[in-house]
Amino acid sequence: MMKIPAQEIAFDFDGVVADTFRLFVEIARTDYHVSIEYEDITDYDFLKVIKMELDDAIKIIDTITYLPHEIDLLPNLGAMEVLSRLARISPVLLVTARPVAEPLERWFKRHAPKLPPGHIRIIATGTNTAKLEILQEEGVRYFIEDRVDTCHLLAPEGITPIIYDQPWNRKDHSFLTVKSWDDISSLINWNGMG
């Protein structure tokens, strides 16, 4: 089994670190009376598979994007523990397609208040396709991602994508899949570290 050095791994945020899409479903249900089941989100471009007014969906997306620290956007189970342990070894890098990093920095202050400043670095690319260049510049060799199309972009360029299991990425692909942060932890080389 592979053992990944702490300084060679980076993470996507939405759907990997944070349970973003489950929160979207909950807000759609409670605020807009839209009946969606989480497991029904079988496409990353989820507006293709759910029936909802586009304006309402955009309002929810904007809230989750710009105010994640003010709403109940929860970390995925085990994410904060693994990231905190990693941060004691090497600064943790998150590369997200979100347009801005600052709301996520506030989110981390709320959900991981004991992490010293600078131990989590967040780079917001604005698009999924821009992740490749950032990961290459940062010397990342492994990337935990929930979007299969991004993985197809990274793999030919020497970055090993690892899929974080979600309903929208269960179609056929050849990438290693993790189902939990325990799975992610088991891939990391912790020998003699944190």
Beta strands, then each sheet from edge to edge (+ up, - down):
strand 1: 9-11
strand 2: 92-96
strand 3: 120-124
strand 4: 142-145
strand 5: 160-164
strand 6: 176-178
sheet 1: 3+ 2+ 1+ 4+ 5+ 6+
end
